[in-house]
Amino acid sequence: MSSEKEAALAAVPNDSPTIFDKIIKKEIPSTVVYEDEKVLAFRDINPQAPTHILIIPKVKDGLTGLSKAEERHVKILGHLLYVAKVIAKQEGLEDGYRVVINDGPSGCQSVYHIHVHLLGGRQMNWPPG
């Protein structure tokens, strides 16, 4: 079993502060590539592609995963995807990229604070996973 799967299976969904909350508060260092009043984007410390960036909302608001989305989250979900496009351009991913949101243990989600993975810089394969 890969460490990614093990981490996802061991993660417990709750509203406690996550590693991402600590990154937002600058308690844990990260390589920030984009920040605005709503989101923070930083390089993944275990990249799965030459470009692997995580995009997270600064306020969790109960949005621990996509399956927890409610109508009040529509704007932030759209903003996360728009920012993925902005960062992809900034990173020079003209040939394409992949956007991934893992949800739940079977989706390999290991941090319960919704986040978008932006992957690029290599040829992606299909099917994923």
Buried (B, 14 or more C-beta within 10 A) or exposed (E): EEEEEEBBEEBEEEEEEBBBBEBBEEEEEBEEBBEEEBBBBBEBEEEEBEBBBBBBBBEBEEBBBBEBBEEEBEEBBEBBEEBBEEBBEEBEBEEEBBBBBBBBBEBBBBBBBBBBBBBBBEEEEEEEE
